[in-house]
Amino acid sequence: MSSITPISRAQPLFKKPQLGASQKPQAHFLSMPKKSRMVVVAATTAAEKGKKRYPGEAKGFVEEMRFVAMKLHTKDQAKEGEKDPQGQPLARWEPSVEGYLRFLVDSKLVYDTLERIVDKAAFPEYAEFKNTGLERSERLAKDLEWFKEQGHAIPEPSSPGINYAQYVEELSEKDPPAFICHFYNTYFAHSAGGRMIGRKVAEKILNGKELEFYQWEGELSQLLQNVRDKLNRVAENWSREEKDHCLEETEKSFKFSGEILRLVLS
């Protein structure tokens, strides 16, 4: 340890100049003068404190992302949410079919964009997330076709969806860690809070019909775990600065997705 070296020059830490072949380092530590032992322990403790531990870091980078995301959830969106709801709480929402269609159309544009980026794989790590089973674009297309068959006009994408799609498209070409943040939050939020919102809306305006948007082939928990494993493997190659940059993008992800979600009430 570099912090011990100056001390040993000023005052020998060991009673003998060299370790014997049969002696253990612990024995030499115990043979130190008490004051010197305190210096060694203090230096070790300082070194340990110098390495910052990030919430969730021990479980993998996905847990770090989840921790940051939970801090931005409202209390009615997730059990671990920390923010108070803004506007009407979910239980009091009064959605309309027209507003819900705008939400679905804009959501589809974002998923179309994410899935095209992953398929094109401008960066090798994007290819890890092809055909995960979480893809939503095709299922949203089926839902919109169902609404059309019911006699509803399907709107064009609006500003919230267009702006978010353009943003992640540009980000994906130059900033993989930031793009991965949006990928994670979009798919994982939909599999949790998104499903809860879907059920509430269906109860109010669709007679409880479950859309394709909220259905997956296979066990969802396993699909999510497979993607968590891939995300953790990708992040193993990032520096701490790149990881922090990814985490910092979470707030923008929530901002964009929140604007799309509010279309349900438009």
C-alpha positions, 0 to 999 in steps of 0.5 A, a space after each residue: 500500500 502506497 500510504 504505508 511506505 513513508 511510515 516504514 521509512 520513518 519508523 520500522 513497522 516490523 521487529 525483524 528486517 525480513 519475514 522468515 519462511 515459516 512466519 505468517 504476515 498476520 504474526 508480523 502485524 501482531 508484532 508491530 507496535 500498537 501505534 504502527 498497527 493503528 496507522 496500518 488499519 487507518 490506511 486500509 480503512 481510508 482506502 476502502 472508503 475511497 472506493 465509492 459503492 453505488 446502490 445496487 452495484 454488487 448485484 450488477 449494473 441493471 440493479 443500478 439502473 433499476 435503483 435510479 429509475 425507482 427514484 423517479 417513479 411516483 408512489 402510485 406507479 411502483 411500490 418503490 416509487 419515491 415521488 408524489 403523483 403529479 396531476 390525477 392519480 392513476 385510479 382517477 384517470 378518465 381516458 378516452 379511446 381517442 387519447 389512448 389511440 394517440 398513446 398507442 400510435 406514438 408508442 409504436 413509433 418509439 418501439 419501431 425505432 428502437 427495434 430498427 436500431 437494434 436490428 441495424 446494430 451500428 455498435 456491436 453491443 446493440 446486436 445482443 438485444 435482437 429477438 429478445 421476446 420483449 419486442 412490441 412493434 408487431 403486437 402494437 400493429 395488431 392492436 391498431 388493426 383491431 381498433 380500425 376494425 372497430 371503426 376507429 380512425 388511427 391517428 398519425 404520430 404526434 409530437 411526443 412520439 416523433 420527438 422521442 423517436 428522433 432523439 433515440 435515433 440520434 443518440 444511438 449513432 454516437 452514444 451507446 451507454 445513453 441509448 442503452 438507458 432508453 432501451 432498458 427503461 422503455 421495455 422494462 417500464 412497459 413490462 411493469 407499470 405499463 401493464 398496470 396502466 393497460 389494465 386500468 385503461 382497459 377496464 374503463 374504455 375497452 370492457 376489460 379487453 387485453 391488448 396484444 401490447 400487454 402479452 408476451 410469448 413465453 414466461 415474461 419473467 424469464 424473458 426479462 432475466 435474459 435481457 438483464 443478463 445481456 445488459 450486465 454483460 454489455 456494461 462489464 466493458 464500460 468504464 465507471 464514467 460510461 456507467 454514470 453517463 448511462 444512469 444520468 440519461 434516466 431522467 430524460 427517458 422518463 421525461 420523454 415517456 411521460 409525455 407519451 403517456 399523458 396522451 392517454 388523457 388527451 
